[in-house]
Amino acid sequence: MTSNLLLNARQRGQEQALPYAGAVTPEEAYSLLQADPGVRLIDVRTNAERDWVGKVDVPAPQHHAVQWNLYPEGVPNPDFMAQLARVAPDKNSVLLFLCRSGVRSRHAAKLATENGYPQCYDILQGFEGDKDQHGHRKMLSGWCKLGLPWIGA
């Protein structure tokens, strides 16, 4: 099952000419995490986002927080790659990058790939998904909307 999910993710990556291995849906990401304890979810949202909005509920050994930007400054995290190396020392690990809506996670997957991690995947739609017509997230798409395990703030 894991190999089929990754094959589909790689095919998506090729079709979209992604600069990293591929992209998975939130459901596929959760299935990968359940099927293989070696898969790592890298949540690149700020600590404040996780504290105030919520976070995925997967086993601690698989879930890691590595901020892409720092809060409240909003500046890029200069230690991103060093922090990633600490939580994912095996560069051949399958890394699933998650952010709010799927933008920062794409940048993180690209940077990690450029630094020698060949199995980087973006989690499409992110944790909260796109905004609806009222500007609210968690209503149209994303990890939360799909009912995948998460812990609220």
Beta strands, then each sheet from edge to edge (+ up, - down):
strand 1: 22-24
strand 2: 40-43
strand 3: 54-56
strand 4: 63-65
strand 5: 95-98
strand 6: 120-123
strand 7: 150-152
sheet 1: 1+ 6+ 5+ 2+ 4+
sheet 2: 3+ 7-
end
